[in-house]
Amino acid sequence: MAVSHQKICWLFALRIAICSGCLLLLCSSLSAQDPVIDRLDGTGLHPGQRAEVLVQGKQLQGTSALWTPVGTLRLKAGSDVSKDQPVTLEGDISADAVPGIYPVRLVTDHGCSEAAFVVVDDLPTVAITADADNRQAGQSVMLPTSIAGQLNAVAPRYFRFSLTAGQQITAEVFARRLSSELDPVLRLLGPDGRELAYNDDLPGTEGDALLHWTAQADGEYRLELRDVRYSGGARHFFHLRIGRLPAVATAVPRLAAVGSSLNLTDLQGAVVGQVMAGDSPAGPATLTAIRSRVAEADAASIVSAVVVAGAVFSEVEPNDVREQSSAVVADAAALAGDFQRAGDVDWFRLTAAAAGNLTALARTRDAGSPADLVLELYNAEGGELAESDDAGPKDAEISFQLPSAGDYFLKVAELAGRGGVPWSYAVQLHLGKPTVLATLPADRLSVPRGGTASLLLSLRRLNYDGPLKVEAVGLPAALQMEPFAVGAKQSAVPLTLTATDPAAPASDADWGAIGIRLSAPDGSVPATVVQLVPPPPRKADADLFRSMRARSDLFVAVRPSGEFSLRPEPAAVTVEHGATATVTIKAVRGKDWTVPIEIALATPADQLSPGVQVAGGSLTADELAITITAAADAAVGPCTIFLQGKSKKDNNERIFPLPPLRLEVKAKAQ
C-alpha cells in the first residue's frame, strides 16, 4: 500500500510548529537592530586583489567590518559610522579564492547582518556609466569584462562592444542567484539594430539569463539587460559577465564528494571540461564554487556543486526500466543522474541488509537544478510501496520502513517529463543507517553582551532515537557554548550562545562564522552538519526573494546588553533517584528593568528526560531558587534542561534564554 508522503511531512511540520511555539525565546534571538544589507557596490572583488565595497542598507551605524569566507574588509579611512548611512569598506581578497558566489556579512557594534551575496570574479570589473541608459548608444565596454550595478524601474541597461565575424561570446547575468529582486532578461542587438538573440530564464539558475552566440559579421553589437517586469530599484542589483567563455549549463553530478571529479556540460550537452570538487570555505554541505577554467577561455566559469561527505553513486545507462536498474553500492550517501531526453526515467536497485528505514531526499532546487523530481519506491515483486512529488516548499522525499532485507527499486522521474541539459539531479540516501538531519531557521545570531540568545535546532531522526551531543566549532573568543546533551527522541531544542564579559570592549573576538556538530555518544551516528533553511522574510519585505541555495554558514556576533540577563548557579548538577537539587537563578538587570521575571521551561515538559521535574517561579529581586526532582524511576544519565526568563514592562516584552543547565541523574547509592 502506498504511503501518503504529504501527510507524513504535514505531521512532521506540525510537530515542529508546536515545539517552536513553546520555544518563546526564539522571538528575541534575531535583534531588531541587526544591520540590513540592501545592496553592495564593489570594485576589486577578484582573487589576490584589494577590494573596495560600498554597502547600502539600514541600521549601518557602528559598522566595523564586512566579512567574507575569502577575506575581511575594514572601514575605509575617514568613514563616519555615527549615522545610519552607506558605508565603504576595503580589504584583500585571498589569492586562492575560487571565482564564484560567496556570502558576505556586515558586522556592527549592535549585531551582524543576514547573508548577502557577491560574485568574486577573475574577469576585470567596470562600473556602470550614464551611457548605459542610452538605448541608441549604450555604454562602451572592452571585452572580456564584468559589470556590476543595479537596474532602475522601466530603464534597461545597454552595453556596446565590437566583434569580428566568427567571434564567439557568452553573456551571463547573476541576479536571482545573489538573492536580487531583479528577474533578468538579456537581448542581443546586431550592428543594424535588429534582435539576434534573447534569453529570459536559463533552467537551473533560479531565473537568471545566459546568451551564447557567434558573430556573423564585423561590427558593433549591443547587449540589453532589463527586468522581465520592467521593475527596478536598490534591490535590483546584478553581476554581468561578457567574454569568450564556455556556455556552461551545469556541473555533473550536483552532489560530489571532496576530491571527486565533475563534468562541465554546455547548453548542447557536450562536456567542455572536467574539474575537481574541493573543500568549501563557506562550510560543508554548502553550494560551493568549483574551480573551473577551460583552455582558451578568457576566465573561469562560475559553477557550483554541493560538496558532501560520503560516496556519490552515479546512474549507469541504460536504466530506463526496472529490469535495467543501476545497482547502488552499499555505502552510497547519494545518487546522481540526469534526464538525457524528454520523458527519460532512471531506476536504481537498493539492497537492504535488514529491515529498517529508507529515506530518499531529492536534492535539486538547493543544488541549482531545475528538475522537479517524482520518487517512487517498489518492492522486488513490482508493488509500489511509497511515492512523493513535492513536500511543500521542499523537494520530493520518501521515508519508508522496509519490512525485510532484500532488493528494493527506486524510480526517479521529472514531474513534467522535461529532459536534456541541465536536467541533472541528486538524491540524498539514508538506507538502514542511523542518521540525524538537523536544521536552523536563520543564518545568524546576535548575542547581547553579558547575556544569551538562541535559535531553534530542529532534529529529524532516522533509525536513531538515542541521545546526542551538540557542540560548536570555531566560536569567537567572546562567545561560549558548552557542549550539551540532547535527550532520546527530542526533536527540537534551543541552541544557546552566551557572551560572557559584559564589560569587554568591542573587537574581532566578538564575531565569526561557526559550525554546529552533532554526534552520538556511542559513535553510531555519522557526524551531522546543520543545514540552514531559507531565512524568513523581514516583516517589511514579506515578498523579498531569496535564493534556495544549500547553506550551512551560521554567523554569530555580540550586540549591546539586553534589558536583563540570567544564569544558573551551579551550571551543572547531579541528582540521585528520589532526590531534589536546588539551582539559583541569578539576574543582572538594566537600571530601568525592575519588574518580575518569570522563570520557566523553554521546551515542553514532555521533552525533559523521563522522571525529571523542574519547578520555576517568579524572580522579583536578583536571585531565585528553583528545584529539580528526579523520580525513583527517572532515566539514568546526562540530560539538558532549557530555561528562559520572560518579563514585560508596559508594552515591552522581553524573553531571554538561560545557558543550558546540565543534569546528571544517578541511581540511589545502596
C-alpha positions in Angstrom: 0.0 0.0 0.0 1.4 3.4 -0.9 2.2 5.8 1.9 1.0 9.4 1.8 4.2 11.3 1.9 2.4 14.7 2.1 0.6 13.5 5.2 3.9 12.5 6.8 5.5 15.8 6.0 2.5 17.8 7.3 2.6 15.9 10.6 6.3 16.5 11.0 5.9 20.2 10.2 3.0 20.4 12.7 5.2 18.8 15.4 8.0 21.2 14.8 5.5 24.1 14.8 4.1 23.1 18.2 7.7 22.8 19.6 8.5 26.2 18.1 5.5 27.7 19.8 6.8 26.5 23.1 10.3 27.9 22.5 9.3 31.5 23.0 12.8 32.6 23.5 13.3 32.5 19.7 11.3 35.7 19.4 14.3 37.6 20.9 17.1 35.7 19.0 17.2 38.0 16.0 17.7 41.5 17.1 15.6 44.3 15.6 18.8 46.3 15.5 20.8 43.9 13.3 22.2 45.6 10.2 20.4 45.1 6.9 22.2 45.0 3.6 20.2 46.2 0.6 23.0 46.4 -2.0 26.7 46.0 -2.4 28.7 48.1 -4.9 32.2 46.8 -5.2 35.4 47.0 -7.1 38.4 44.7 -6.8 36.4 41.6 -5.9 38.9 39.4 -7.6 41.3 36.7 -6.3 44.5 38.3 -5.0 43.3 41.9 -5.3 42.3 44.7 -2.9 38.6 45.2 -2.9 36.5 48.3 -2.0 32.8 47.8 -1.3 30.1 50.4 -0.7 27.3 48.9 1.5 23.8 50.4 1.3 21.1 49.4 3.7 19.6 50.1 7.1 21.0 50.3 10.7 24.5 50.6 9.4 25.8 52.9 12.2 28.7 51.4 14.2 29.9 49.3 11.3 33.3 47.7 11.9 33.8 45.0 9.2 32.5 43.2 6.1 33.3 39.5 6.4 33.5 37.0 3.5 34.9 33.5 3.5 37.7 34.7 1.3 38.7 37.9 3.1 37.6 40.5 5.6 37.2 44.2 4.7 37.6 47.0 7.1 36.3 50.6 7.3 37.9 52.9 4.8 39.9 55.7 6.4 37.7 58.7 7.2 34.4 56.8 7.2 31.8 58.2 9.5 29.8 55.4 11.2 28.0 57.6 13.7 24.9 57.8 11.5 22.8 55.3 9.6 24.2 55.9 6.1 26.1 54.0 3.4 29.5 52.9 4.4 32.6 51.9 2.5 35.0 49.1 3.4 38.2 47.8 1.9 40.5 44.8 2.2 42.3 42.0 0.4 40.6 39.0 -1.3 42.5 35.8 -0.9 44.7 34.8 -3.9 43.4 31.2 -3.5 39.7 32.3 -3.8 37.9 30.3 -6.5 35.8 32.5 -8.7 32.2 32.0 -7.6 29.3 33.2 -5.4 30.1 34.0 -1.8 28.1 35.1 1.3 29.1 38.4 3.0 28.1 39.7 6.4 28.2 43.2 7.8 29.3 43.4 11.4 28.4 46.4 13.5 28.6 47.2 17.2 24.9 46.1 17.5 25.0 42.8 15.6 25.5 41.1 12.3 23.5 41.0 9.1 21.8 38.2 7.3 24.0 37.0 4.4 24.1 39.0 1.2 25.9 37.5 -1.8 28.6 38.7 -4.2 30.5 37.3 -7.2 34.3 37.0 -6.8 35.4 37.2 -10.5 38.6 36.7 -12.4 37.2 39.0 -15.2 38.0 42.7 -14.8 35.0 44.7 -13.5 33.8 48.1 -14.7 31.3 50.4 -13.1 28.1 51.5 -14.9 28.1 54.9 -16.5 25.2 57.2 -17.6 25.7 55.9 -21.2 24.2 52.6 -20.1 20.8 54.2 -20.1 21.1 55.4 -23.7 19.3 52.9 -25.9 20.9 54.3 -29.1 24.4 54.4 -27.8 24.9 52.3 -24.8 28.0 52.1 -22.5 31.1 51.2 -24.4 33.0 48.2 -22.8 36.1 46.4 -23.8 35.8 42.6 -23.8 36.3 40.5 -21.7 34.6 42.3 -18.8 32.2 42.0 -15.9 29.8 44.8 -14.9 28.2 45.2 -11.5 25.3 47.5 -10.8 21.6 47.9 -10.5 18.5 48.5 -12.7 16.1 51.4 -12.2 12.4 51.0 -13.0 11.4 51.0 -16.7 15.1 51.7 -17.7 17.0 48.8 -19.3 20.8 49.0 -19.4 22.7 48.8 -22.7 26.3 47.8 -23.2 28.2 48.3 -26.6 31.2 46.3 -27.9 32.8 45.4 -31.2 33.0 41.9 -32.6 34.6 40.3 -35.6 32.9 37.7 -37.8 33.2 34.2 -36.3 33.9 35.5 -32.8 32.1 33.5 -30.1 30.9 35.4 -27.0 28.9 34.4 -23.9 27.0 36.9 -21.7 25.7 35.7 -18.3 23.9 37.6 -15.6 23.9 36.8 -12.0 20.9 38.3 -10.1 18.5 35.7 -8.6 21.4 33.6 -7.6 22.5 36.6 -5.5 19.0 36.9 -3.9 18.4 40.0 -6.1 14.9 41.2 -6.8 15.9 41.5 -10.5 14.4 38.9 -12.8 16.7 39.5 -15.7 16.2 39.4 -19.5 19.1 39.5 -21.9 18.7 40.7 -25.5 21.5 41.0 -28.2 21.1 43.6 -30.9 23.2 43.4 -34.1 25.0 46.2 -35.9 21.8 47.1 -37.8 19.8 47.3 -34.5 17.9 44.0 -35.1 17.4 41.5 -32.3 19.8 38.5 -32.8 19.3 36.5 -29.6 17.1 36.6 -26.5 17.0 34.8 -23.1 14.8 35.1 -20.1 15.2 32.1 -17.8 18.1 29.7 -18.1 17.0 26.5 -16.4 18.9 25.8 -13.2 19.8 29.4 -12.4 16.7 30.4 -10.4 15.6 32.8 -13.1 18.9 34.2 -14.4 19.8 34.5 -18.1 22.6 33.5 -20.4 23.3 34.1 -24.1 25.9 32.4 -26.3 26.3 33.5 -29.9 28.7 33.6 -32.8 29.1 37.0 -34.6 28.1 36.7 -38.3 29.7 40.0 -39.3 32.1 42.6 -38.1 30.6 45.5 -36.3 29.3 47.0 -33.1 26.8 45.0 -31.0 24.7 46.0 -28.1 23.5 43.9 -25.2 20.3 44.9 -23.4 19.7 43.9 -19.8 16.3 44.6 -18.2 13.8 43.2 -15.7 11.1 40.9 -17.1 8.5 43.2 -15.5 10.4 46.4 -16.2 10.8 46.9 -12.5 13.9 48.3 -10.7 15.3 49.8 -7.5 18.0 49.4 -4.9 17.5 45.6 -4.6 17.5 45.0 -8.4 21.3 44.5 -8.5 23.3 42.3 -10.9 26.7 41.0 -11.9 27.0 40.6 -15.7 29.9 38.7 -17.4 30.7 39.1 -21.1 33.6 37.4 -22.9 35.0 34.3 -24.5 33.6 31.8 -22.1 32.0 28.3 -22.5 28.3 28.4 -22.1 28.4 26.1 -19.1 24.9 24.9 -18.1 25.8 22.7 -15.2 28.4 20.7 -13.3 27.6 16.9 -13.0 27.0 15.5 -10.5 25.1 18.0 -8.5 26.4 16.5 -5.2 30.0 15.5 -5.1 32.5 14.1 -2.5 35.7 16.1 -1.8 38.3 15.1 -4.4 35.9 13.6 -6.9 35.7 14.8 -10.5 32.8 16.6 -12.1 32.0 17.2 -15.8 31.2 20.7 -17.1 28.5 20.5 -19.7 27.4 23.2 -22.1 24.0 24.1 -23.4 24.1 21.4 -26.1 25.1 18.7 -23.5 28.8 18.5 -24.6 31.4 18.0 -21.9 33.6 21.1 -22.1 35.9 20.4 -19.1 36.4 18.2 -16.1 37.0 19.8 -12.6 37.7 18.6 -9.1 35.5 19.2 -6.1 37.3 20.8 -3.2 36.5 21.9 0.3 34.1 24.8 0.8 35.4 27.9 2.6 31.7 28.7 3.4 31.1 25.4 5.2 30.3 21.8 4.4 27.1 20.8 2.6 27.0 24.2 1.0 26.5 25.0 -2.7 30.2 25.6 -3.4 32.2 27.3 -6.1 34.1 24.8 -8.2 37.5 25.8 -9.7 36.9 25.6 -13.5 38.7 27.3 -16.3 38.9 25.6 -19.7 41.5 26.1 -22.3 41.3 29.3 -24.4 38.6 30.8 -22.2 39.0 34.4 -21.0 38.2 33.5 -17.4 36.8 30.7 -15.2 33.2 29.6 -15.5 31.1 30.3 -12.4 29.8 26.9 -11.5 28.8 25.3 -8.2 28.1 21.9 -6.6 27.2 20.7 -3.1 30.2 19.0 -1.6 29.2 16.3 0.8 30.8 13.6 3.0 30.5 10.0 1.7 30.3 8.4 -1.7 28.0 9.6 -4.5 26.8 6.9 -6.9 26.1 7.9 -10.5 23.5 6.2 -12.6 24.6 3.7 -15.3 22.6 3.9 -18.6 20.6 2.2 -19.8 18.4 2.1 -16.7 15.0 3.2 -18.1 13.1 0.2 -16.8 13.2 -1.8 -13.6 14.9 -4.7 -15.1 17.9 -2.4 -16.1 18.1 -0.7 -12.7 21.5 0.6 -11.7 22.8 -1.4 -8.7 23.6 1.1 -5.9 26.8 0.3 -3.9 26.1 -0.3 -0.2 28.0 2.7 1.2 26.4 5.3 -1.2 25.4 8.6 0.6 23.7 9.9 -2.5 22.5 9.0 -6.0 23.2 11.2 -9.1 21.9 11.2 -12.6 20.4 13.3 -15.4 17.4 13.1 -17.7 19.1 12.8 -21.1 15.9 13.4 -23.0 12.3 14.4 -22.5 10.4 11.6 -20.8 13.5 9.9 -19.5 13.3 8.0 -16.2 16.0 6.3 -14.1 15.8 3.2 -12.0 18.1 2.2 -9.1 18.3 -1.1 -7.2 18.9 -0.7 -3.4 19.8 -3.8 -1.4 18.8 -3.7 2.3 20.8 -5.9 4.7 17.9 -5.9 7.2 14.5 -4.4 7.9 14.8 -0.7 8.6 14.2 2.8 7.4 14.9 4.0 3.9 14.9 7.8 3.4 15.5 9.3 -0.1 15.7 13.1 -0.2 15.7 14.8 -3.7 18.4 17.5 -3.9 17.6 19.7 -6.9 16.5 23.2 -6.2 19.0 23.8 -3.4 21.7 22.3 -5.6 20.9 24.5 -8.6 18.9 22.1 -10.7 15.6 23.0 -12.4 14.4 19.4 -12.2 11.2 18.7 -10.2 11.5 15.1 -9.1 9.0 12.4 -8.6 10.2 9.5 -6.5 8.6 6.1 -6.4 9.6 3.1 -4.3 8.9 -0.5 -5.3 9.5 -4.0 -3.8 11.1 -6.9 -5.6 7.7 -8.1 -6.9 6.9 -4.7 -8.5 4.4 -3.5 -5.9 4.5 0.2 -5.2 5.4 1.0 -1.6 5.7 4.8 -1.5 5.8 7.8 -3.8 6.4 11.6 -3.5 6.3 14.6 -5.7 6.8 17.8 -3.6 7.0 18.2 0.2 5.5 21.7 0.4 8.4 24.1 -0.4 10.9 21.2 -0.3 11.8 18.7 -2.9 10.4 15.2 -3.2 11.1 12.9 -0.3 10.3 9.3 0.6 10.7 7.9 4.1 9.6 4.3 4.4 10.1 1.4 6.9 11.4 -1.5 4.8 9.7 -4.7 6.1 12.7 -7.0 5.5 16.1 -7.5 3.9 16.2 -7.7 0.1 16.1 -5.7 -3.1 14.0 -2.6 -3.5 13.7 -0.3 -6.5 13.7 3.5 -6.6 12.3 5.2 -9.7 13.3 8.8 -10.4 11.3 10.8 -12.9 10.8 14.5 -13.8 7.3 15.7 -13.0 6.7 17.4 -16.3 8.8 14.9 -18.3 11.4 17.5 -19.2 14.9 16.4 -20.1 18.3 17.4 -21.6 20.8 19.9 -20.3 20.8 20.9 -17.5 18.2 18.5 -16.1 20.5 16.7 -13.7 19.6 15.7 -10.1 20.8 14.2 -6.9 19.0 12.1 -4.3 20.4 12.0 -0.7 20.2 8.4 0.5 19.8 7.0 4.0 19.4 3.2 4.0 19.2 1.5 7.4 22.0 3.5 9.0 21.3 5.7 12.0 21.1 9.3 10.8 20.1 12.7 12.2 19.1 15.6 9.9 19.5 19.0 11.7 18.3 22.4 10.6 18.4 26.0 11.9 15.8 28.6 11.0 18.1 31.6 10.5 21.7 32.2 9.3 22.9 34.5 12.1 22.6 35.1 15.8 23.4 38.3 17.6 24.0 37.7 21.4 23.6 40.5 23.9 26.8 41.3 25.8 26.8 39.6 29.1 23.7 37.6 28.1 22.4 34.9 25.9 20.4 34.3 22.7 19.1 31.2 21.0 17.9 29.6 17.8 15.7 26.5 17.5 17.7 23.5 16.5 15.3 21.0 14.8 16.2 17.4 14.6 14.8 14.7 12.4 15.9 11.2 13.4 16.2 8.3 11.0 16.8 4.9 12.6 18.1 6.6 15.8 16.2 7.7 18.9 19.1 7.8 21.3 21.0 10.7 23.0 23.1 13.2 21.0 25.9 15.6 21.8 25.8 19.1 20.4 28.9 21.3 20.2 30.0 24.5 18.4 33.1 24.6 16.3 35.1 27.8 15.7 33.4 30.0 18.2 35.0 33.5 18.5 36.6 34.2 21.9 33.9 36.5 23.2 31.2 33.8 22.8 30.7 30.5 24.6 28.5 27.4 24.2 29.3 24.4 26.4 28.6 21.1 24.6 25.3 19.8 25.8 23.3 16.6 25.6 20.0 16.2 23.7 17.8 13.5 25.2 16.5 10.4 23.5 13.7 11.2 21.0 13.9 15.0 21.5 13.2 16.7 18.2 13.6 20.5 18.9 16.0 22.2 21.4 17.4 25.7 21.8 20.9 26.3 20.6 22.0 28.9 23.1 25.1 31.1 23.0 26.5 33.3 25.8 28.5 36.5 25.6 30.4 36.2 28.9 32.0 39.5 29.7 29.5 42.4 29.9 32.4 45.0 30.2 34.5 43.7 27.3 35.4 46.3 24.6 34.3 45.6 21.0 36.8 43.6 19.0 37.2 40.9 16.3 36.7 38.4 19.2 33.0 39.4 19.0 32.1 37.7 15.8 32.7 34.9 13.3 31.4 32.0 11.2 30.9 28.8 13.2 29.9 25.3 12.7 27.4 23.2 14.8 28.3 19.5 15.1 26.1 16.6 16.4 27.3 13.2 17.3 26.1 10.1 19.2 28.0 9.1 22.4 28.4 5.6 21.1 29.6 6.8 17.6 26.7 5.1 15.9 25.6 8.3 14.1 27.9 9.9 11.5 28.9 13.5 12.3 26.0 15.7 11.4 26.2 19.0 9.6 23.5 21.5 10.5 21.7 22.9 7.4 20.1 26.3 7.2 16.6 26.8 5.9 16.0 30.0 3.9 15.6 32.9 6.4 12.0 34.1 6.9 11.1 37.3 5.1 11.6 40.5 7.1 8.2 42.0 8.1 8.7 45.0 5.9 9.7 42.8 2.9 7.3 39.9 3.0 7.8 39.2 -0.7 11.6 39.5 -0.6 13.2 37.0 -3.0 15.8 34.6 -1.5 17.9 32.1 -3.3 17.2 28.4 -2.5 21.0 27.6 -2.5 22.1 24.9 0.0 23.9 26.6 3.0 25.4 25.8 6.4 27.1 29.1 7.2 25.9 30.2 10.6 27.3 33.6 11.7 27.4 34.9 15.3 28.2 38.3 16.8 27.9 40.2 20.1 25.4 43.1 20.4 24.8 45.6 23.3 23.5 44.3 26.6 19.8 43.4 26.9 17.3 44.6 29.5 18.3 41.7 31.7 20.4 38.5 31.6 20.2 35.3 33.5 22.5 32.5 34.5 22.1 29.3 36.7 24.5 28.5 39.6 25.7 25.9 39.5 25.6 25.3 35.8 25.8 21.5 36.3 24.1 19.4 39.0 23.8 15.7 39.9 20.6 14.3 41.4 20.0 10.8 42.7 16.8 8.8 42.3 14.1 10.2 44.6 16.1 13.3 45.5 15.9 17.0 44.8 18.6 19.6 43.8 18.4 23.4 44.1 19.8 25.8 41.5 20.0 29.5 42.0 18.9 31.7 39.0 20.8 35.0 39.1 19.8 38.0 37.2 21.7 41.1 36.0 19.2 43.9 35.3 19.4 47.1 33.3 18.9 50.1 35.5 15.3 50.6 34.4 14.2 46.9 34.4 12.8 46.2 37.9 9.7 44.2 37.0 9.4 40.5 37.9 11.0 37.9 35.5 9.1 34.6 35.1 11.4 31.6 35.0 10.0 28.6 33.2 11.0 25.8 30.9 11.8 26.8 27.3 10.8 23.4 26.0 7.6 21.4 26.6 7.7 19.4 29.8 7.5 16.1 27.9 10.8 16.9 26.3 12.6 16.5 29.7 14.3 13.3 30.5 11.7 10.8 31.8 11.1 11.2 35.5 12.7 14.7 35.8 10.6 17.6 37.0 11.5 21.3 37.2 9.7 23.9 39.3 10.2 27.5 38.1 9.0 30.7 39.7 8.9 34.5 39.7 12.2 36.3 40.1 11.4 39.6 41.8 14.8 40.5 43.1 18.2 39.3 41.7 18.0 35.6 42.7 15.5 32.8 42.7 16.0 29.2 43.9 14.4 26.6 41.7 14.2 22.8 42.3 14.9 19.9 40.1 13.5 16.5 41.2 14.4 13.0 39.9 11.7 10.4 40.5 12.7 6.9 41.8 12.4 5.6 38.3 14.0 8.5 36.4 16.1 7.7 33.4 19.8 7.5 34.5 22.3 9.5 32.6 23.0 13.1 31.3 20.3 15.4 30.1 20.0 19.2 29.5 17.4 21.5 31.0 16.5 24.6 28.9 15.1 27.5 30.9 14.1 31.0 29.9 13.1 34.3 31.5 10.1 36.2 30.4 9.3 39.8 31.5 7.0 42.6 30.4 7.3 46.3 31.2 4.5 48.5 29.8 4.1 47.1 26.2 7.7 46.0 26.0 8.1 42.2 26.5 11.5 40.5 26.6 12.3 36.8 26.6 15.9 35.6 27.1 17.2 32.1 27.5 19.5 30.8 30.2 22.6 28.9 29.3 21.7 25.2 29.2 21.6 23.6 32.7 23.5 20.2 32.6 21.9 17.5 34.7 23.2 14.0 35.6 20.7 11.6 37.0 22.2 8.7 39.1 20.8 5.7 40.8 20.5 6.0 44.5 23.5 4.8 46.4 22.9 1.5 48.1 
